[in-house]
Amino acid sequence: MSSDKFDQWLDDVLAEEMYLDDDGFTESVMARLPQTQLSERRIRTWNWLAGTLATAVVAAFFPWAQVTGVVTGLSTETWMIIATATGALFTAAAIGGGVWSERAPV
């Protein structure tokens, strides 16, 4: 759902809801909350570092010798079937995601 559709949906839902008068309590609590100190660049950097570290840990413990033996024993036809099936799954997922995002209620 795009942010514009979500914003419109949220505005509609909030317009339907009755507001509970809390005598300014919500505003005072929100005003006392600390502002975020992290920049988008810092968050992105930490995400990339965490992903790289996770990949390195998995690669360190992955049974490469066993997998290499199985992979080198596969025929060309098997590789073509695997590639075609993988491509078909990704294509179906992309088309399904596009259709779902267009048909999702706003």
C-alpha positions as CSV (number, residue, x, y, z in Angstrom):
1,M,0.0,0.0,0.0
2,S,1.5,3.3,-1.0
3,S,1.9,6.0,1.7
4,D,-0.7,8.2,0.0
5,K,-3.3,5.4,0.1
6,F,-2.3,4.6,3.7
7,D,-2.5,8.3,4.7
8,Q,-6.0,8.6,3.1
9,W,-7.2,5.4,4.8
10,L,-5.8,6.5,8.1
11,D,-7.5,9.9,7.8
12,D,-10.8,8.2,7.0
13,V,-10.6,5.8,9.9
14,L,-9.6,8.6,12.3
15,A,-12.4,10.8,11.1
16,E,-14.9,8.0,11.9
17,E,-13.5,7.4,15.4
18,M,-14.8,9.5,18.3
19,Y,-12.1,11.5,20.1
20,L,-11.8,10.8,23.8
21,D,-11.1,14.1,25.6
22,D,-8.2,13.5,27.9
23,D,-7.7,17.1,29.0
24,G,-4.4,17.5,27.0
25,F,-2.7,14.4,28.6
26,T,-1.8,12.9,25.2
27,E,-0.2,16.1,24.0
28,S,1.8,16.6,27.2
29,V,3.1,13.0,27.0
30,M,4.1,13.3,23.4
31,A,5.8,16.6,24.1
32,R,8.0,15.0,26.8
33,L,9.1,12.1,24.6
34,P,12.7,12.4,23.5
35,Q,13.3,13.1,19.8
36,T,15.1,10.4,17.8
37,Q,18.8,10.9,17.5
38,L,19.5,8.5,14.7
39,S,19.8,9.7,11.2
40,E,18.5,7.7,8.2
41,R,22.1,7.2,7.1
42,R,23.2,5.7,10.4
43,I,20.2,3.4,10.5
44,R,20.9,2.2,6.9
45,T,24.6,1.7,7.8
46,W,23.7,-0.4,10.8
47,N,21.3,-2.5,8.8
48,W,23.9,-3.2,6.1
49,L,26.5,-4.1,8.8
50,A,24.0,-6.4,10.6
51,G,23.1,-8.1,7.3
52,T,26.7,-8.5,6.3
53,L,27.6,-10.0,9.7
54,A,24.7,-12.4,9.5
55,T,25.8,-13.5,6.1
56,A,29.3,-14.0,7.2
57,V,28.2,-16.2,10.2
58,V,26.0,-18.3,8.0
59,A,28.8,-18.7,5.4
60,A,31.2,-19.7,8.1
61,F,29.1,-22.6,9.3
62,F,27.6,-23.6,5.9
63,P,28.6,-27.2,4.9
64,W,30.3,-26.1,1.7
65,A,32.0,-29.5,1.0
66,Q,28.7,-31.4,1.1
67,V,26.9,-28.9,-1.0
68,T,29.7,-28.7,-3.6
69,G,29.5,-32.5,-4.1
70,V,25.8,-32.4,-4.7
71,V,25.9,-29.3,-7.0
72,T,28.7,-30.6,-9.2
73,G,26.8,-33.8,-9.7
74,L,23.7,-32.1,-11.2
75,S,23.2,-32.3,-15.0
76,T,22.7,-29.3,-17.2
77,E,19.0,-30.2,-17.6
78,T,18.5,-30.1,-13.9
79,W,20.1,-26.7,-13.7
80,M,17.9,-25.4,-16.5
81,I,14.8,-26.7,-14.6
82,I,16.0,-25.1,-11.4
83,A,16.6,-21.8,-13.1
84,T,13.3,-21.8,-14.9
85,A,11.3,-22.7,-11.8
86,T,13.1,-20.0,-9.8
87,G,12.4,-17.4,-12.5
88,A,8.8,-18.5,-12.6
89,L,8.4,-18.2,-8.8
90,F,9.9,-14.7,-8.7
91,T,7.7,-13.6,-11.7
92,A,4.6,-15.0,-10.1
93,A,5.5,-13.3,-6.8
94,A,6.1,-10.0,-8.5
95,I,2.8,-10.2,-10.5
96,G,0.9,-11.3,-7.4
97,G,2.4,-8.5,-5.3
98,G,1.4,-5.9,-8.0
99,V,-2.1,-7.2,-8.3
100,W,-2.5,-7.4,-4.5
101,S,-1.3,-3.8,-4.1
102,E,-3.7,-2.5,-6.7
103,R,-6.7,-4.5,-5.3
104,A,-6.0,-3.8,-1.6
105,P,-8.7,-1.8,0.0
106,V,-7.8,1.8,0.7
